[in-house]
Amino acid sequence: MKKTLLILSLIIPLAACSRTEQGAAVGGLGGAAIGAAVAGDPVKGAIVGGAAGAIAGAVIGHASEAGQCRYRDRNGRVYIARCPDGY
C-alpha cells in the first residue's frame, strides 16, 4: 500500500507537465531503477541511469510536441496550445 501511494504521489503531478517534462521524469525514474538494478554499484548506476533516462525521455517527449507551444496567462498558469503558423 505504501508503494502504491508513493507511486501515485509521483505520477499525479505529471498531469500538469508538458510531454517533454513528463518524458524526462518518467525516463529519469526508469533509468535510475534500471541502472541501480544492473550496475555493480547501485548508487552510481542509479545516477548514471537516471541522467541518461531523463535526457532520452526529454528528447522523446519533445518530439511528440510538434506544433505545440507553451503559453503563460496573466495568472501565471502555463498551458499548451497549437503554435501560430510558422513555428
Kinemage of the C-alpha trace (Angstrom):
@kinemage 1
@onewidth
@group {chain A} dominant
@subgroup {mainchain}
@vectorlist {calphas} color= white
{ca met a 1} P 0.000 0.000 0.000
{ca lys a 2} L 2.845 2.392 0.836
{ca lys a 3} L 4.485 1.746 -2.528
{ca thr a 4} L 1.218 2.462 -4.328
{ca leu a 5} L 0.781 5.771 -2.511
{ca leu a 6} L 4.367 6.731 -3.254
{ca ile a 7} L 4.000 5.937 -6.942
{ca leu a 8} L 0.712 7.852 -7.183
{ca ser a 9} L 2.223 10.850 -5.418
{ca leu a 10} L 4.969 10.893 -8.044
{ca ile a 11} L 2.747 10.307 -11.082
{ca ile a 12} L -0.274 12.544 -10.410
{ca pro a 13} L 1.666 15.854 -10.575
{ca leu a 14} L 2.917 14.853 -14.028
{ca ala a 15} L -0.541 15.518 -15.456
{ca ala a 16} L 0.190 19.264 -15.337
{ca cys a 17} L 3.517 18.918 -17.145
{ca ser a 18} L 4.304 19.148 -20.838
{ca arg a 19} L 5.191 15.974 -22.705
{ca thr a 20} L 8.866 16.936 -22.584
{ca glu a 21} L 8.728 17.256 -18.801
{ca gln a 22} L 6.730 14.050 -18.458
{ca gly a 23} L 9.204 12.191 -20.660
{ca ala a 24} L 12.153 13.480 -18.656
{ca ala a 25} L 10.567 12.497 -15.337
{ca val a 26} L 9.486 9.039 -16.436
{ca gly a 27} L 12.764 8.409 -18.263
{ca gly a 28} L 14.774 9.517 -15.263
{ca leu a 29} L 12.864 7.306 -12.850
{ca gly a 30} L 13.036 4.318 -15.162
{ca gly a 31} L 16.711 4.855 -15.930
{ca ala a 32} L 17.561 5.163 -12.243
{ca ala a 33} L 15.706 1.952 -11.426
{ca ile a 34} L 17.377 0.015 -14.228
{ca gly a 35} L 20.805 1.497 -13.510
{ca ala a 36} L 20.574 0.587 -9.825
{ca ala a 37} L 19.495 -2.946 -10.675
{ca val a 38} L 22.167 -3.807 -13.253
{ca ala a 39} L 25.213 -1.816 -12.152
{ca gly a 40} L 27.892 -3.132 -9.834
{ca asp a 41} L 27.461 -0.034 -7.628
{ca pro a 42} L 23.726 0.678 -7.258
{ca val a 43} L 24.190 4.348 -6.348
{ca lys a 44} L 26.420 5.158 -9.319
{ca gly a 45} L 24.180 3.059 -11.562
{ca ala a 46} L 21.095 4.965 -10.415
{ca ile a 47} L 22.780 8.330 -11.015
{ca val a 48} L 24.065 7.458 -14.484
{ca gly a 49} L 20.884 5.614 -15.476
{ca gly a 50} L 18.681 8.424 -14.170
{ca ala a 51} L 20.600 11.079 -16.083
{ca ala a 52} L 20.600 9.076 -19.303
{ca gly a 53} L 16.923 8.216 -18.922
{ca ala a 54} L 15.960 11.834 -18.247
{ca ile a 55} L 17.776 13.071 -21.345
{ca ala a 56} L 16.316 10.355 -23.554
{ca gly a 57} L 12.838 10.870 -22.124
{ca ala a 58} L 13.010 14.630 -22.680
{ca val a 59} L 14.090 14.159 -26.297
{ca ile a 60} L 11.313 11.658 -26.969
{ca gly a 61} L 8.736 13.816 -25.176
{ca his a 62} L 9.786 16.919 -27.108
{ca ala a 63} L 9.484 15.089 -30.412
{ca ser a 64} L 5.843 14.321 -29.620
{ca glu a 65} L 5.045 18.033 -29.094
{ca ala a 66} L 5.443 19.069 -32.731
{ca gly a 67} L 3.268 22.087 -33.447
{ca gln a 68} L 2.567 22.732 -29.760
{ca cys a 69} L 3.698 25.845 -27.864
{ca arg a 70} L 3.680 26.676 -24.166
{ca tyr a 71} L 1.914 29.835 -23.042
{ca arg a 72} L 1.513 31.564 -19.682
{ca asp a 73} L -1.611 33.573 -18.839
{ca arg a 74} L -1.860 36.651 -16.601
{ca asn a 75} L -2.302 34.490 -13.514
{ca gly a 76} L 0.887 32.566 -14.195
{ca arg a 77} L -0.814 29.355 -15.323
{ca val a 78} L 1.014 27.514 -18.073
{ca tyr a 79} L -0.931 25.862 -20.860
{ca ile a 80} L -0.127 24.213 -24.170
{ca ala a 81} L -1.873 25.083 -27.411
{ca arg a 82} L -1.255 24.918 -31.122
{ca cys a 83} L 1.554 27.218 -32.244
{ca pro a 84} L 0.881 30.058 -34.665
{ca asp a 85} L 1.769 29.299 -38.280
{ca gly a 86} L 5.490 29.493 -38.955
{ca tyr a 87} L 6.691 27.915 -35.694
